[in-house]
Amino acid sequence: MALLDARGKQRNMPVISYEELTPGYEFPSASYELTSALISRYVKAVDSPGAEFVPPLAIGAYAMTAMAESVSFPPGTIHASQEFEFFKLVPIGAVINCKAKVVRKLARTMMRMLVLELDVFDQNRERVQSGKATIVLPVQGANA
């Protein structure tokens, strides 16, 4: 299946379903160049003033995008929470490498939940950000 990455370029990668995910599963890593055009779109979307450094939450958004490009989420999926730790500023034009893995998978009567661990490194392989995100997925065929 052909997917587009955050830059609009085609990425050919397998898509995995929730059912196939297990704790410890590592999503394919993705690298992004944080160009001024890319960051300008983010800054405009969140109505934030421009700067010479990438807004830390923009980096988090691209880390989530890296994961989301390789998993098939059903309609009604919610990004319920996130927590990030920031280690250093990243200048516009830097290349980041985003990694994500499943740390917890829960199933309840009317919902399913994933807890993901995210790590982001710069082109020097220095950690710039880490965190966790919780994704809530509806049970297929459940009536609300």
N, CA, C and O atoms as CSV, one atom per row, in Angstrom:
chain,resi,resn,atom,element,x,y,z
A,1,MET,N,N,0.843,-1.168,0.000
A,1,MET,CA,C,0.000,0.000,0.000
A,1,MET,C,C,0.890,1.233,0.000
A,1,MET,O,O,1.846,1.296,0.773
A,2,ALA,N,N,0.606,2.196,-0.832
A,2,ALA,CA,C,1.387,3.426,-0.899
A,2,ALA,C,C,0.790,4.455,0.045
A,2,ALA,O,O,-0.411,4.721,0.018
A,3,LEU,N,N,1.638,5.024,0.871
A,3,LEU,CA,C,1.226,6.060,1.802
A,3,LEU,C,C,2.045,7.307,1.551
A,3,LEU,O,O,3.123,7.245,0.959
A,4,LEU,N,N,1.530,8.444,2.006
A,4,LEU,CA,C,2.279,9.684,1.922
A,4,LEU,C,C,2.853,9.986,3.288
A,4,LEU,O,O,2.183,9.819,4.307
A,5,ASP,N,N,4.109,10.437,3.305
A,5,ASP,CA,C,4.685,10.827,4.581
A,5,ASP,C,C,4.337,12.281,4.869
A,5,ASP,O,O,3.586,12.901,4.117
A,6,ALA,N,N,4.874,12.823,5.946
A,6,ALA,CA,C,4.540,14.179,6.369
A,6,ALA,C,C,4.950,15.224,5.339
A,6,ALA,O,O,4.451,16.349,5.366
A,7,ARG,N,N,5.843,14.869,4.444
A,7,ARG,CA,C,6.287,15.799,3.408
A,7,ARG,C,C,5.505,15.636,2.115
A,7,ARG,O,O,5.761,16.341,1.139
A,8,GLY,N,N,4.552,14.711,2.104
A,8,GLY,CA,C,3.761,14.494,0.902
A,8,GLY,C,C,4.413,13.550,-0.094
A,8,GLY,O,O,3.916,13.392,-1.209
A,9,LYS,N,N,5.516,12.918,0.290
A,9,LYS,CA,C,6.191,11.966,-0.595
A,9,LYS,C,C,5.657,10.568,-0.347
A,9,LYS,O,O,5.280,10.221,0.773
A,10,GLN,N,N,5.629,9.781,-1.391
A,10,GLN,CA,C,5.090,8.428,-1.286
A,10,GLN,C,C,6.004,7.530,-0.468
A,10,GLN,O,O,7.218,7.506,-0.670
A,11,ARG,N,N,5.398,6.789,0.463
A,11,ARG,CA,C,6.113,5.788,1.260
A,11,ARG,C,C,5.432,4.460,1.036
A,11,ARG,O,O,4.219,4.344,1.206
A,12,ASN,N,N,6.190,3.472,0.662
A,12,ASN,CA,C,5.647,2.127,0.502
A,12,ASN,C,C,6.031,1.322,1.727
A,12,ASN,O,O,7.200,0.996,1.933
A,13,MET,N,N,5.044,1.011,2.529
A,13,MET,CA,C,5.319,0.243,3.728
A,13,MET,C,C,4.086,-0.551,4.100
A,13,MET,O,O,2.966,-0.152,3.782
A,14,PRO,N,N,4.282,-1.664,4.767
A,14,PRO,CA,C,3.127,-2.461,5.176
A,14,PRO,C,C,2.327,-1.731,6.247
A,14,PRO,O,O,2.880,-0.991,7.060
A,15,VAL,N,N,1.032,-1.951,6.229
A,15,VAL,CA,C,0.149,-1.387,7.237
A,15,VAL,C,C,-0.274,-2.521,8.159
A,15,VAL,O,O,-0.699,-3.580,7.698
A,16,ILE,N,N,-0.156,-2.297,9.447
A,16,ILE,CA,C,-0.491,-3.309,10.440
A,16,ILE,C,C,-1.809,-2.920,11.117
A,16,ILE,O,O,-2.121,-1.735,11.229
A,17,SER,N,N,-2.562,-3.886,11.557
A,17,SER,CA,C,-3.824,-3.614,12.239
A,17,SER,C,C,-3.625,-3.706,13.755
A,17,SER,O,O,-2.620,-4.235,14.229
A,18,TYR,N,N,-4.587,-3.189,14.497
A,18,TYR,CA,C,-4.552,-3.263,15.957
A,18,TYR,C,C,-4.404,-4.715,16.426
A,18,TYR,O,O,-3.637,-5.005,17.344
A,19,GLU,N,N,-5.138,-5.608,15.792
A,19,GLU,CA,C,-5.117,-7.013,16.191
A,19,GLU,C,C,-3.720,-7.620,16.088
A,19,GLU,O,O,-3.379,-8.519,16.857
A,20,GLU,N,N,-2.920,-7.144,15.156
A,20,GLU,CA,C,-1.572,-7.681,14.943
A,20,GLU,C,C,-0.534,-7.090,15.902
A,20,GLU,O,O,0.557,-7.642,16.039
A,21,LEU,N,N,-0.856,-5.988,16.561
A,21,LEU,CA,C,0.096,-5.327,17.445
A,21,LEU,C,C,0.239,-6.097,18.754
A,21,LEU,O,O,-0.732,-6.637,19.283
A,22,THR,N,N,1.454,-6.136,19.256
A,22,THR,CA,C,1.725,-6.758,20.553
A,22,THR,C,C,2.666,-5.833,21.319
A,22,THR,O,O,3.408,-5.066,20.706
A,23,PRO,N,N,2.647,-5.896,22.661
A,23,PRO,CA,C,3.619,-5.105,23.422
A,23,PRO,C,C,5.039,-5.442,22.965
A,23,PRO,O,O,5.397,-6.609,22.806
A,24,GLY,N,N,5.826,-4.409,22.761
A,24,GLY,CA,C,7.185,-4.581,22.259
A,24,GLY,C,C,7.304,-4.370,20.761
A,24,GLY,O,O,8.408,-4.203,20.243
A,25,TYR,N,N,6.155,-4.375,20.046
A,25,TYR,CA,C,6.206,-4.151,18.593
A,25,TYR,C,C,6.805,-2.781,18.319
A,25,TYR,O,O,6.390,-1.785,18.912
A,26,GLU,N,N,7.779,-2.733,17.425
A,26,GLU,CA,C,8.406,-1.468,17.042
A,26,GLU,C,C,7.939,-1.080,15.653
A,26,GLU,O,O,8.094,-1.838,14.696
A,27,PHE,N,N,7.369,0.107,15.555
A,27,PHE,CA,C,6.943,0.634,14.264
A,27,PHE,C,C,8.172,0.981,13.442
A,27,PHE,O,O,9.225,1.289,14.001
A,28,PRO,N,N,8.051,0.934,12.113
A,28,PRO,CA,C,9.192,1.352,11.287
A,28,PRO,C,C,9.561,2.799,11.618
A,28,PRO,O,O,8.684,3.653,11.745
A,29,SER,N,N,10.844,3.067,11.753
A,29,SER,CA,C,11.255,4.433,12.053
A,29,SER,C,C,11.085,5.286,10.804
A,29,SER,O,O,11.058,4.777,9.683
A,30,ALA,N,N,10.973,6.578,11.017
A,30,ALA,CA,C,10.804,7.517,9.905
A,30,ALA,C,C,11.659,8.736,10.168
A,30,ALA,O,O,11.772,9.200,11.303
A,31,SER,N,N,12.257,9.249,9.116
A,31,SER,CA,C,13.066,10.456,9.220
A,31,SER,C,C,12.393,11.584,8.466
A,31,SER,O,O,11.826,11.387,7.392
A,32,TYR,N,N,12.466,12.763,9.046
A,32,TYR,CA,C,11.881,13.948,8.434
A,32,TYR,C,C,12.884,15.078,8.469
A,32,TYR,O,O,13.568,15.283,9.472
A,33,GLU,N,N,12.971,15.815,7.370
A,33,GLU,CA,C,13.725,17.054,7.375
A,33,GLU,C,C,12.759,18.144,7.775
A,33,GLU,O,O,11.728,18.336,7.129
A,34,LEU,N,N,13.081,18.851,8.822
A,34,LEU,CA,C,12.206,19.894,9.343
A,34,LEU,C,C,12.499,21.204,8.612
A,34,LEU,O,O,13.078,22.134,9.173
A,35,THR,N,N,12.082,21.248,7.345
A,35,THR,CA,C,12.340,22.406,6.506
A,35,THR,C,C,11.537,23.609,6.986
A,35,THR,O,O,10.557,23.466,7.717
A,36,SER,N,N,11.959,24.776,6.570
A,36,SER,CA,C,11.222,25.990,6.967
A,36,SER,C,C,9.806,25.957,6.401
A,36,SER,O,O,8.882,26.436,7.058
A,37,ALA,N,N,9.604,25.406,5.200
A,37,ALA,CA,C,8.254,25.323,4.628
A,37,ALA,C,C,7.373,24.396,5.457
A,37,ALA,O,O,6.211,24.710,5.713
A,38,LEU,N,N,7.910,23.268,5.874
A,38,LEU,CA,C,7.147,22.323,6.686
A,38,LEU,C,C,6.786,22.947,8.032
A,38,LEU,O,O,5.641,22.848,8.473
A,39,ILE,N,N,7.738,23.577,8.674
A,39,ILE,CA,C,7.489,24.187,9.987
A,39,ILE,C,C,6.579,25.401,9.851
A,39,ILE,O,O,5.786,25.672,10.753
A,40,SER,N,N,6.669,26.125,8.764
A,40,SER,CA,C,5.771,27.268,8.540
A,40,SER,C,C,4.322,26.815,8.500
A,40,SER,O,O,3.447,27.490,9.041
A,41,ARG,N,N,4.057,25.666,7.859
A,41,ARG,CA,C,2.680,25.135,7.824
A,41,ARG,C,C,2.208,24.782,9.232
A,41,ARG,O,O,1.067,25.060,9.599
A,42,TYR,N,N,3.087,24.172,10.013
A,42,TYR,CA,C,2.715,23.818,11.386
A,42,TYR,C,C,2.443,25.094,12.201
A,42,TYR,O,O,1.428,25.187,12.891
A,43,VAL,N,N,3.344,26.062,12.116
A,43,VAL,CA,C,3.210,27.306,12.875
A,43,VAL,C,C,1.915,28.025,12.496
A,43,VAL,O,O,1.224,28.565,13.359
A,44,LYS,N,N,1.594,28.029,11.210
A,44,LYS,CA,C,0.349,28.668,10.755
A,44,LYS,C,C,-0.869,27.909,11.285
A,44,LYS,O,O,-1.850,28.529,11.695
A,45,ALA,N,N,-0.814,26.576,11.279
A,45,ALA,CA,C,-1.948,25.767,11.726
A,45,ALA,C,C,-2.242,25.962,13.207
A,45,ALA,O,O,-3.402,25.918,13.618
A,46,VAL,N,N,-1.204,26.178,14.015
A,46,VAL,CA,C,-1.414,26.335,15.458
A,46,VAL,C,C,-1.356,27.801,15.893
A,46,VAL,O,O,-1.410,28.101,17.086
A,47,ASP,N,N,-1.246,28.716,14.916
A,47,ASP,CA,C,-1.240,30.153,15.186
A,47,ASP,C,C,-0.167,30.517,16.206
A,47,ASP,O,O,-0.439,31.149,17.227
A,48,SER,N,N,1.063,30.098,15.899
A,48,SER,CA,C,2.201,30.336,16.780
A,48,SER,C,C,3.202,31.242,16.057
A,48,SER,O,O,3.337,31.163,14.836
A,49,PRO,N,N,3.895,32.090,16.795
A,49,PRO,CA,C,4.901,32.933,16.125
A,49,PRO,C,C,6.070,32.101,15.611
A,49,PRO,O,O,6.423,31.093,16.222
A,50,GLY,N,N,6.669,32.504,14.509
A,50,GLY,CA,C,7.808,31.794,13.950
A,50,GLY,C,C,9.053,31.985,14.798
A,50,GLY,O,O,9.108,32.890,15.631
A,51,ALA,N,N,10.041,31.145,14.591
A,51,ALA,CA,C,11.302,31.212,15.332
A,51,ALA,C,C,12.356,30.462,14.547
A,51,ALA,O,O,12.055,29.875,13.507
A,52,GLU,N,N,13.593,30.472,15.031
A,52,GLU,CA,C,14.659,29.741,14.347
A,52,GLU,C,C,14.708,28.276,14.757
A,52,GLU,O,O,15.388,27.468,14.124
A,53,PHE,N,N,13.978,27.933,15.830
A,53,PHE,CA,C,13.928,26.555,16.295
A,53,PHE,C,C,12.547,25.973,16.030
A,53,PHE,O,O,11.552,26.695,15.969
A,54,VAL,N,N,12.506,24.655,15.873
A,54,VAL,CA,C,11.251,23.951,15.643
A,54,VAL,C,C,10.468,23.906,16.958
A,54,VAL,O,O,11.032,23.547,17.992
A,55,PRO,N,N,9.176,24.265,16.937
A,55,PRO,CA,C,8.388,24.129,18.168
A,55,PRO,C,C,8.412,22.670,18.636
A,55,PRO,O,O,8.161,21.765,17.840
A,56,PRO,N,N,8.711,22.435,19.915
A,56,PRO,CA,C,8.823,21.054,20.397
A,56,PRO,C,C,7.587,20.196,20.122
A,56,PRO,O,O,7.725,19.007,19.834
A,57,LEU,N,N,6.388,20.767,20.203
A,57,LEU,CA,C,5.196,19.964,19.943
A,57,LEU,C,C,5.080,19.585,18.465
A,57,LEU,O,O,4.437,18.588,18.136
A,58,ALA,N,N,5.691,20.363,17.575
A,58,ALA,CA,C,5.715,19.980,16.159
A,58,ALA,C,C,6.513,18.693,15.998
A,58,ALA,O,O,6.139,17.817,15.218
A,59,ILE,N,N,7.602,18.582,16.730
A,59,ILE,CA,C,8.413,17.362,16.675
A,59,ILE,C,C,7.582,16.183,17.172
A,59,ILE,O,O,7.616,15.106,16.576
A,60,GLY,N,N,6.847,16.375,18.247
A,60,GLY,CA,C,5.965,15.329,18.761
A,60,GLY,C,C,4.916,14.926,17.745
A,60,GLY,O,O,4.590,13.746,17.610
A,61,ALA,N,N,4.384,15.915,17.024
A,61,ALA,CA,C,3.378,15.624,16.003
A,61,ALA,C,C,3.965,14.759,14.895
A,61,ALA,O,O,3.292,13.853,14.403
A,62,TYR,N,N,5.200,15.019,14.494
A,62,TYR,CA,C,5.822,14.204,13.455
A,62,TYR,C,C,6.171,12.815,13.971
A,62,TYR,O,O,6.150,11.854,13.201
A,63,ALA,N,N,6.490,12.685,15.247
A,63,ALA,CA,C,6.730,11.358,15.816
A,63,ALA,C,C,5.447,10.534,15.768
A,63,ALA,O,O,5.478,9.347,15.443
A,64,MET,N,N,4.313,11.169,16.094
A,64,MET,CA,C,3.026,10.479,16.014
A,64,MET,C,C,2.679,10.140,14.568
A,64,MET,O,O,2.122,9.077,14.294
A,65,THR,N,N,3.005,11.035,13.652
A,65,THR,CA,C,2.751,10.782,12.235
A,65,THR,C,C,3.547,9.574,11.753
A,65,THR,O,O,3.040,8.766,10.975
A,66,ALA,N,N,4.784,9.448,12.210
A,66,ALA,CA,C,5.622,8.316,11.814
A,66,ALA,C,C,4.955,7.003,12.184
A,66,ALA,O,O,4.975,6.045,11.410
A,67,MET,N,N,4.363,6.964,13.374
A,67,MET,CA,C,3.685,5.749,13.817
A,67,MET,C,C,2.388,5.555,13.038
A,67,MET,O,O,2.105,4.454,12.564
A,68,ALA,N,N,1.605,6.611,12.904
A,68,ALA,CA,C,0.285,6.495,12.288
A,68,ALA,C,C,0.338,6.087,10.816
A,68,ALA,O,O,-0.633,5.540,10.292
A,69,GLU,N,N,1.453,6.345,10.150
A,69,GLU,CA,C,1.568,5.995,8.738
A,69,GLU,C,C,1.671,4.486,8.505
A,69,GLU,O,O,1.510,4.019,7.378
A,70,SER,N,N,1.940,3.727,9.569
A,70,SER,CA,C,2.125,2.293,9.359
A,70,SER,C,C,1.101,1.429,10.087
A,70,SER,O,O,1.256,0.210,10.155
A,71,VAL,N,N,0.058,2.049,10.630
A,71,VAL,CA,C,-0.975,1.268,11.314
A,71,VAL,C,C,-2.344,1.707,10.800
A,71,VAL,O,O,-2.560,2.875,10.477
A,72,SER,N,N,-3.241,0.766,10.733
A,72,SER,CA,C,-4.596,1.040,10.267
A,72,SER,C,C,-5.501,1.239,11.474
A,72,SER,O,O,-5.814,0.283,12.183
A,73,PHE,N,N,-5.921,2.481,11.708
A,73,PHE,CA,C,-6.829,2.781,12.811
A,73,PHE,C,C,-8.249,2.884,12.276
A,73,PHE,O,O,-8.466,3.496,11.230
A,74,PRO,N,N,-9.232,2.292,12.979
A,74,PRO,CA,C,-10.621,2.382,12.523
A,74,PRO,C,C,-11.206,3.766,12.787
A,74,PRO,O,O,-10.682,4.506,13.620
A,75,PRO,N,N,-12.285,4.126,12.092
A,75,PRO,CA,C,-12.972,5.390,12.386
A,75,PRO,C,C,-13.376,5.417,13.856
A,75,PRO,O,O,-13.765,4.393,14.417
A,76,GLY,N,N,-13.283,6.577,14.471
A,76,GLY,CA,C,-13.630,6.717,15.874
A,76,GLY,C,C,-12.435,6.601,16.805
A,76,GLY,O,O,-12.592,6.700,18.022
A,77,THR,N,N,-11.238,6.393,16.255
A,77,THR,CA,C,-10.024,6.320,17.061
A,77,THR,C,C,-9.713,7.702,17.627
A,77,THR,O,O,-9.849,8.710,16.933
A,78,ILE,N,N,-9.298,7.741,18.885
A,78,ILE,CA,C,-9.018,9.015,19.567
A,78,ILE,C,C,-7.598,8.997,20.120
A,78,ILE,O,O,-7.178,8.028,20.753
A,79,HIS,N,N,-6.873,10.070,19.875
A,79,HIS,CA,C,-5.573,10.280,20.517
A,79,HIS,C,C,-5.904,10.893,21.874
A,79,HIS,O,O,-6.127,12.099,21.974
A,80,ALA,N,N,-5.936,10.056,22.929
A,80,ALA,CA,C,-6.482,10.455,24.221
A,80,ALA,C,C,-5.520,11.279,25.083
A,80,ALA,O,O,-5.947,12.216,25.756
A,81,SER,N,N,-4.245,10.942,25.068
A,81,SER,CA,C,-3.305,11.700,25.903
A,81,SER,C,C,-1.895,11.540,25.378
A,81,SER,O,O,-1.587,10.641,24.596
A,82,GLN,N,N,-1.053,12.443,25.838
A,82,GLN,CA,C,0.356,12.369,25.490
A,82,GLN,C,C,1.153,13.046,26.586
A,82,GLN,O,O,0.660,13.932,27.285
A,83,GLU,N,N,2.373,12.617,26.717
A,83,GLU,CA,C,3.309,13.292,27.615
A,83,GLU,C,C,4.664,13.263,26.928
A,83,GLU,O,O,5.093,12.230,26.413
A,84,PHE,N,N,5.331,14.408,26.928
A,84,PHE,CA,C,6.623,14.516,26.269
A,84,PHE,C,C,7.661,15.075,27.229
A,84,PHE,O,O,7.356,15.868,28.120
A,85,GLU,N,N,8.882,14.643,27.023
A,85,GLU,CA,C,10.023,15.224,27.718
A,85,GLU,C,C,10.945,15.751,26.627
A,85,GLU,O,O,11.293,15.029,25.693
A,86,PHE,N,N,11.336,17.013,26.752
A,86,PHE,CA,C,12.156,17.662,25.742
A,86,PHE,C,C,13.587,17.787,26.267
A,86,PHE,O,O,13.802,18.225,27.397
A,87,PHE,N,N,14.564,17.400,25.439
A,87,PHE,CA,C,15.946,17.401,25.874
A,87,PHE,C,C,16.788,18.513,25.268
A,87,PHE,O,O,17.747,18.974,25.887
A,88,LYS,N,N,16.435,18.949,24.062
A,88,LYS,CA,C,17.213,20.016,23.432
A,88,LYS,C,C,16.404,20.657,22.314
A,88,LYS,O,O,15.485,20.051,21.764
A,89,LEU,N,N,16.762,21.887,21.990
A,89,LEU,CA,C,16.120,22.582,20.880
A,89,LEU,C,C,16.623,22.018,19.559
A,89,LEU,O,O,17.767,21.576,19.450
A,90,VAL,N,N,15.758,22.042,18.566
A,90,VAL,CA,C,16.099,21.530,17.240
A,90,VAL,C,C,15.956,22.676,16.245
A,90,VAL,O,O,14.875,23.252,16.123
A,91,PRO,N,N,17.026,23.014,15.535
A,91,PRO,CA,C,16.933,24.113,14.577
A,91,PRO,C,C,16.137,23.723,13.333
A,91,PRO,O,O,16.116,22.559,12.932
A,92,ILE,N,N,15.492,24.707,12.737
A,92,ILE,CA,C,14.809,24.476,11.464
A,92,ILE,C,C,15.850,24.022,10.453
A,92,ILE,O,O,16.948,24.575,10.391
A,93,GLY,N,N,15.502,23.017,9.666
A,93,GLY,CA,C,16.416,22.440,8.683
A,93,GLY,C,C,17.057,21.145,9.157
A,93,GLY,O,O,17.685,20.439,8.369
A,94,ALA,N,N,16.904,20.826,10.448
A,94,ALA,CA,C,17.474,19.589,10.989
A,94,ALA,C,C,16.682,18.384,10.475
A,94,ALA,O,O,15.536,18.509,10.046
A,95,VAL,N,N,17.318,17.230,10.531
A,95,VAL,CA,C,16.661,15.972,10.194
A,95,VAL,C,C,16.451,15.217,11.500
A,95,VAL,O,O,17.376,15.072,12.299
A,96,ILE,N,N,15.227,14.738,11.711
A,96,ILE,CA,C,14.934,13.960,12.912
A,96,ILE,C,C,14.567,12.533,12.520
A,96,ILE,O,O,14.075,12.282,11.420
A,97,ASN,N,N,14.812,11.613,13.432
A,97,ASN,CA,C,14.448,10.214,13.245
A,97,ASN,C,C,13.481,9.856,14.363
A,97,ASN,O,O,13.820,9.953,15.542
A,98,CYS,N,N,12.276,9.441,13.989
A,98,CYS,CA,C,11.205,9.149,14.944
A,98,CYS,C,C,11.020,7.647,15.081
A,98,CYS,O,O,10.957,6.921,14.088
A,99,LYS,N,N,10.933,7.193,16.324
A,99,LYS,CA,C,10.714,5.774,16.616
A,99,LYS,C,C,9.543,5.653,17.575
A,99,LYS,O,O,9.360,6.494,18.455
A,100,ALA,N,N,8.758,4.611,17.404
A,100,ALA,CA,C,7.618,4.364,18.285
A,100,ALA,C,C,7.485,2.866,18.503
A,100,ALA,O,O,7.768,2.067,17.610
A,101,LYS,N,N,7.049,2.493,19.712
A,101,LYS,CA,C,6.785,1.081,19.980
A,101,LYS,C,C,5.605,0.967,20.933
A,101,LYS,O,O,5.305,1.884,21.698
A,102,VAL,N,N,4.951,-0.171,20.865
A,102,VAL,CA,C,3.813,-0.468,21.728
A,102,VAL,C,C,4.343,-0.899,23.090
A,102,VAL,O,O,5.141,-1.832,23.183
A,103,VAL,N,N,3.897,-0.219,24.150
A,103,VAL,CA,C,4.303,-0.644,25.489
A,103,VAL,C,C,3.156,-1.310,26.239
A,103,VAL,O,O,3.382,-2.052,27.195
A,104,ARG,N,N,1.922,-1.044,25.807
A,104,ARG,CA,C,0.775,-1.667,26.470
A,104,ARG,C,C,-0.384,-1.754,25.492
A,104,ARG,O,O,-0.599,-0.855,24.680
A,105,LYS,N,N,-1.124,-2.848,25.581
A,105,LYS,CA,C,-2.301,-3.062,24.743
A,105,LYS,C,C,-3.401,-3.611,25.644
A,105,LYS,O,O,-3.240,-4.652,26.281
A,106,LEU,N,N,-4.520,-2.895,25.685
A,106,LEU,CA,C,-5.633,-3.292,26.537
A,106,LEU,C,C,-6.891,-3.445,25.698
A,106,LEU,O,O,-7.082,-2.730,24.714
A,107,ALA,N,N,-7.743,-4.373,26.088
A,107,ALA,CA,C,-9.040,-4.551,25.434
A,107,ALA,C,C,-10.111,-4.617,26.511
A,107,ALA,O,O,-10.005,-5.376,27.475
A,108,ARG,N,N,-11.134,-3.813,26.327
A,108,ARG,CA,C,-12.285,-3.810,27.225
A,108,ARG,C,C,-13.529,-4.062,26.390
A,108,ARG,O,O,-13.435,-4.225,25.173
A,109,THR,N,N,-14.685,-4.097,27.022
A,109,THR,CA,C,-15.929,-4.419,26.326
A,109,THR,C,C,-16.192,-3.501,25.137
A,109,THR,O,O,-16.464,-3.985,24.038
A,110,MET,N,N,-16.118,-2.187,25.335
A,110,MET,CA,C,-16.490,-1.239,24.281
A,110,MET,C,C,-15.311,-0.471,23.696
A,110,MET,O,O,-15.518,0.379,22.830
A,111,MET,N,N,-14.086,-0.737,24.133
A,111,MET,CA,C,-12.945,-0.005,23.592
A,111,MET,C,C,-11.666,-0.825,23.693
A,111,MET,O,O,-11.566,-1.802,24.434
A,112,ARG,N,N,-10.705,-0.375,22.913
A,112,ARG,CA,C,-9.367,-0.939,22.946
A,112,ARG,C,C,-8.410,0.233,23.144
A,112,ARG,O,O,-8.714,1.360,22.756
A,113,MET,N,N,-7.267,-0.033,23.743
A,113,MET,CA,C,-6.339,1.043,24.019
A,113,MET,C,C,-4.910,0.601,23.751
A,113,MET,O,O,-4.528,-0.539,24.013
A,114,LEU,N,N,-4.126,1.544,23.217
A,114,LEU,CA,C,-2.692,1.336,23.011
A,114,LEU,C,C,-1.943,2.420,23.758
A,114,LEU,O,O,-2.333,3.587,23.724
A,115,VAL,N,N,-0.876,2.043,24.428
A,115,VAL,CA,C,0.049,3.015,24.996
A,115,VAL,C,C,1.340,2.852,24.206
A,115,VAL,O,O,1.902,1.760,24.121
A,116,LEU,N,N,1.797,3.955,23.633
A,116,LEU,CA,C,2.972,3.948,22.769
A,116,LEU,C,C,4.093,4.741,23.405
A,116,LEU,O,O,3.856,5.750,24.069
A,117,GLU,N,N,5.301,4.286,23.203
A,117,GLU,CA,C,6.484,5.010,23.638
A,117,GLU,C,C,7.116,5.628,22.395
A,117,GLU,O,O,7.291,4.952,21.381
A,118,LEU,N,N,7.458,6.907,22.475
A,118,LEU,CA,C,8.010,7.633,21.339
A,118,LEU,C,C,9.408,8.144,21.676
A,118,LEU,O,O,9.648,8.628,22.781
A,119,ASP,N,N,10.318,8.035,20.728
A,119,ASP,CA,C,11.663,8.584,20.875
A,119,ASP,C,C,12.035,9.291,19.586
A,119,ASP,O,O,11.787,8.789,18.490
A,120,VAL,N,N,12.633,10.462,19.734
A,120,VAL,CA,C,13.036,11.255,18.574
A,120,VAL,C,C,14.508,11.627,18.737
A,120,VAL,O,O,14.939,12.093,19.792
A,121,PHE,N,N,15.262,11.409,17.668
A,121,PHE,CA,C,16.694,11.688,17.663
A,121,PHE,C,C,17.018,12.661,16.531
A,121,PHE,O,O,16.331,12.679,15.510
A,122,ASP,N,N,18.063,13.467,16.712
A,122,ASP,CA,C,18.487,14.351,15.634
A,122,ASP,C,C,19.480,13.619,14.732
A,122,ASP,O,O,19.765,12.439,14.932
A,123,GLN,N,N,20.000,14.337,13.740
A,123,GLN,CA,C,20.906,13.709,12.772
A,123,GLN,C,C,22.217,13.267,13.410
A,123,GLN,O,O,22.957,12.486,12.813
A,124,ASN,N,N,22.517,13.752,14.616
A,124,ASN,CA,C,23.717,13.317,15.343
A,124,ASN,C,C,23.414,12.156,16.285
A,124,ASN,O,O,24.255,11.771,17.097
A,125,ARG,N,N,22.210,11.602,16.171
A,125,ARG,CA,C,21.731,10.488,16.995
A,125,ARG,C,C,21.596,10.874,18.472
A,125,ARG,O,O,21.633,10.012,19.351
A,126,GLU,N,N,21.443,12.168,18.733
A,126,GLU,CA,C,21.195,12.628,20.093
A,126,GLU,C,C,19.692,12.688,20.313
A,126,GLU,O,O,18.944,13.155,19.454
A,127,ARG,N,N,19.261,12.211,21.472
A,127,ARG,CA,C,17.823,12.229,21.794
A,127,ARG,C,C,17.390,13.679,21.986
A,127,ARG,O,O,17.995,14.429,22.752
A,128,VAL,N,N,16.334,14.053,21.277
A,128,VAL,CA,C,15.798,15.402,21.433
A,128,VAL,C,C,14.454,15.391,22.154
A,128,VAL,O,O,14.024,16.406,22.703
A,129,GLN,N,N,13.794,14.231,22.148
A,129,GLN,CA,C,12.470,14.160,22.752
A,129,GLN,C,C,12.109,12.701,23.025
A,129,GLN,O,O,12.507,11.804,22.282
A,130,SER,N,N,11.359,12.477,24.088
A,130,SER,CA,C,10.776,11.160,24.328
A,130,SER,C,C,9.412,11.376,24.960
A,130,SER,O,O,9.109,12.457,25.465
A,131,GLY,N,N,8.607,10.347,24.927
A,131,GLY,CA,C,7.291,10.495,25.527
A,131,GLY,C,C,6.438,9.264,25.352
A,131,GLY,O,O,6.883,8.227,24.858
A,132,LYS,N,N,5.186,9.412,25.776
A,132,LYS,CA,C,4.193,8.355,25.643
A,132,LYS,C,C,2.914,8.963,25.099
A,132,LYS,O,O,2.613,10.135,25.329
A,133,ALA,N,N,2.178,8.153,24.382
A,133,ALA,CA,C,0.877,8.565,23.856
A,133,ALA,C,C,-0.102,7.426,24.073
A,133,ALA,O,O,0.253,6.253,23.963
A,134,THR,N,N,-1.336,7.789,24.384
A,134,THR,CA,C,-2.383,6.805,24.566
A,134,THR,C,C,-3.406,6.986,23.455
A,134,THR,O,O,-3.911,8.085,23.229
A,135,ILE,N,N,-3.703,5.897,22.769
A,135,ILE,CA,C,-4.662,5.878,21.659
A,135,ILE,C,C,-5.828,4.987,22.073
A,135,ILE,O,O,-5.624,3.853,22.507
A,136,VAL,N,N,-7.054,5.501,21.939
A,136,VAL,CA,C,-8.259,4.723,22.252
A,136,VAL,C,C,-8.961,4.388,20.946
A,136,VAL,O,O,-9.246,5.271,20.137
A,137,LEU,N,N,-9.237,3.108,20.749
A,137,LEU,CA,C,-9.876,2.630,19.529
A,137,LEU,C,C,-11.214,2.005,19.863
A,137,LEU,O,O,-11.332,1.298,20.864
A,138,PRO,N,N,-12.227,2.253,19.041
A,138,PRO,CA,C,-13.516,1.601,19.286
A,138,PRO,C,C,-13.431,0.117,18.936
A,138,PRO,O,O,-12.615,-0.287,18.107
A,139,VAL,N,N,-14.270,-0.681,19.566
A,139,VAL,CA,C,-14.353,-2.092,19.232
A,139,VAL,C,C,-15.105,-2.190,17.913
A,139,VAL,O,O,-16.162,-1.578,17.759
A,140,GLN,N,N,-14.580,-2.941,16.967
A,140,GLN,CA,C,-15.233,-3.099,15.670
A,140,GLN,C,C,-16.626,-3.674,15.849
A,140,GLN,O,O,-16.802,-4.678,16.540
A,141,GLY,N,N,-17.607,-3.051,15.236
A,141,GLY,CA,C,-18.980,-3.540,15.270
A,141,GLY,C,C,-19.738,-3.201,16.535
A,141,GLY,O,O,-20.897,-3.592,16.677
A,142,ALA,N,N,-19.103,-2.470,17.480
A,142,ALA,CA,C,-19.806,-2.101,18.705
A,142,ALA,C,C,-20.733,-0.928,18.439
A,142,ALA,O,O,-20.364,0.005,17.726
A,143,ASN,N,N,-21.902,-0.964,18.988
A,143,ASN,CA,C,-22.853,0.140,18.880
A,143,ASN,C,C,-22.737,1.021,20.114
A,143,ASN,O,O,-22.800,0.539,21.245
A,144,ALA,N,N,-22.567,2.323,19.880
A,144,ALA,CA,C,-22.455,3.239,20.998
A,144,ALA,C,C,-23.817,3.652,21.504
A,144,ALA,O,O,-23.913,4.429,22.454
